[in-house]
Amino acid sequence: MITTLYKTLLPKAVRDKIYRWRNSAQFEETTHNCPLCESKNIAFQDFGSPIRKNVLCPTCQSLERSRALWIFLKKYTSIFTQQTKLLHIAPEKIFFEKFKEQENIDYIYGDKFEKGYENNYPKGTISLDITDLKDFEDSSFDAIICVHVLEHVPDDSKAMSEFFRVLKPNGWAILLVPIDYSRETTYEDWTITSEQERKKHFGQEDHVRWYGRDYPQRLEKIGFKVEEYNLENDLSKEEIEKYNITNEIIYLCTK
């Protein structure tokens, strides 16, 4: 009853401030800053399966890879300073909100609509299939962002080819996927079709492969030039701990 009244009577912005204050007061020794929503001295929450400790920002729901990508975008790209036509696949809520308010970004965002959930996507979301971007002409976009989507797509090389086709010359794409760096090559087995077996072999029920260390070569085969960035090499240990970012390598693909 009290919880219901609390949520009903107090605006979300006020609830968030109370939450941040409470967390910073109670968990001073484990506080972090979020570079995305700019919350300071907050306790990140546990999240994931298996559970990862202190990774979820309670204010904007960002995770380690989202915070790492945000820092990378600000540090290594001109997306916030130059006119940019951006194609964003399956946009994360916090990125969607940030990009929508950027006047210099011509923002096109899309997802593969699930039947029955067509009205659950943000207004303006385009229904699309990344293996057939037929609504877009060659060389349409300055930039493409697609995070943890390709591992769900059976014909990922076709999706990569479509990204390459619609990207302008000298344009860039960030195509992040989960990678098992203990694997030299990407693991696929098309006889594995059940959700239980896919989770066992690929880490999640709706994944169809585990990418290995050959991931950049798969992108280069399509025609991309690929540069590898690891923020652990650019940020101090204190910054990495403060933002609690992943050491996931970011592959910047250019045409």
N, C-alpha and C positions, 0 to 999 in steps of 0.2 A: 504493500500500500504506500509506504513512504517512498520507495524507489519510483513508483508510478507518478506520485505527486511531484517528486524531484524533477523527473523528465518532462512532465507536463508544464510546470510553472516556470522553469528556468530555460532560457534560450540556450541553444547548443554552444554558442560562443562562451557564455558564462560557465556552462558545465565544463567545457574544455579547460578554462582557466583554473577552476577549482581542482580539476583532476591533476593538472600540471603542478599546481601548488602543493597538493597533497602528496604527490609522488616525490617531488623534490624534497619535501620535508621529511618523508619517511624513508626514502631510499637514497640519501645523499651520496653514499659511497658507490652507487651504480648509475649515476645520472649521465645522460647523454644530451647532445644537441642534434636537432634534425635540420639539415641544410635545405630541405624542401619546404617545410612549413615554417622554418625558422624558430621552432619551439626550443627553449633552452632549459637545461637542468631538469630533464624529464627521465623517468624510468621506462625504458623500452620493455615491451611485453614478450612473453614466450609465444612462439608460433611455429606451425608446420607439423609435418608427419614424416619422419620422427621429429619430435619437438626440438626447436632451436631456442636457446636461451637468449633473452634480451635482444630481440631483433625487430619487433614491430613497434612503430611509432604510434602511440595511442591517440595522437591528434589527427594525423593525416593518413595513417595506415601504411606508410611507406615501409619497405623492407630493405635489407642490405643492398641488393642489386640496384634498387631504385635510387637510393642515396648515392651509390657509386656512379651510376649513370648521370645523375643530375650534376654532380661535381665535374664529371668528364665533359658534359655538354658545355658547361660554363667555361671550362679551362681550355678546351681544345677545338671548339667549333664556334661559328659566328651566328648561331641560330638566334641569339638574343640581340644581335647588333645589326644584322643585315636582313634585307627583305628575303624571305625564305618561303617557298611553297613546299609544305611538308605533308607527306603521306604517313599517317600513324595507324598501325594495325593493332587492333584489340587494345585500345588506349587504357592505361591504368588511370584510375579516377584522379589522382593527384596530378599526374602529368596533363591529363585532359584539361583540368581547371587552369593550370599554369599556361598552357599553350593557347587556350582560348582567349586569355586576356592580353596576349602579346600582339600589339598592333602591327608589328613587322612580319608576323607569320600568317600566311595564307594557309589555313589549317583544314586539311581533308582527313577525316578519320573514319575508319570502317572496321567491320567485323563480319564474320560468317554467322548470320542470324540462326539461332536455334529455334526450331519450330515451337510455337507457343510462347516465345519470349520476345517477340518482335518489338513490343512496346516497353521493354525493360532497358533498352539502350539509350544513351544520351541523345537528346534531340539533334538531328542532323547527321546521325551515324549512317553511313552507307553500308548496304549489304553487299559483300563482295567475296570472291573466291581468289585467294592470292596465287593460285596456279593458273588463273585466267583473268587478268585485269583488263578485260575487253573494253571497259568504259573509258580507259585512259590511253591517249596516244603515246607514241614513242617520245622519250625525252620530255616528260611532263613535269617532273619534280626536281627540286633542288636537294631534297633530303628525304630519307625514309627511315622510320624507326619501327622495328618489329622485335619485340622482346618475348622470348620463351613461347613461340608459336610454332616454329618449324618442326619441333619434335613431335607435334601432333599430326603433321601432314605427310601422308604416304609418299607423294611425289615431291619431295622437297627441292630437288634440282630444278623442276619446272617452276616452282615458286621463286627460287633464286633468279632464274632466267627472266621471269616477269619483272622482278624488282630491277634487274639490270636494264631491261628494255625501257621502262618508264622513267628511269633516272636520267637527268640531263648529263651531258659530258661535263666532267669535273665535279659532278654532284657526289654526295656521300650517303652511305647507309650504315646504320648500326643494326645488326641482325644477331641478337644474343640468343643463345641456346644453352641448356644445361650440358656440361661437358664432364666426362669422366676422364681425368688426365692420366689415370693409370692404364687407359686403353690407347694403344698406338693407332688403331683404326676404329671407325664408327661401327657399332654393332647393330645389325638388323637381322630379323628372322621372320619372314612373312607367314610362317606356319603358326606363329604365336598370335592368337586372335582373342582369347578370353581376357576379361579384365583382370582376373586373378593372376594369370600367367604374365600379362603385360606388366603388372605392378612388380612381380617377382623379377622379371628380366630387365625392365626398362625404368623402374623406379616409380611409375605412376600408371594408373589404370588406362588412361587415354593417351599414353605415349607410344610411339611406334619404333623408337630407336634410342640408343645411347650414343651420343656423339663422342668421338675420341679426339686425340691430338691432331688428327688429319682434317679437322673442321676448316681451318683456313685454306687448306689445299682444295677442298670441295668448292669453296667460294671462288678461288682463283681459277678453277677449271671453267667456271661460268664466264669469266672475263674480268672480275673485280681485281683491283689492286688492294691488298690487305696489309694494314699496319696493326701491330699488336701494342696495346697499352695496358700496363698494370699500375694502378694508382698506388700500390704499396711502394713503388719506386719513386713516386713524386711527393707523397705526403709523409709527414712525420708520424712516428708511432703514436704520439699523443692525439693527432688529428684522426687517425684511423680508429683509435679507441673512442674518441669523443663522438664520432659519427657512427661508429660500429658498422663499417662498410665491409663488403665482401672483398676477397682478393681475386675475384673473378676477372679474367682477362677480357678486356673490351676490344673487339675487332672492328676497326674503322675501315669500311669498304668504300673505295672510290672508283668512279668510272672514267 
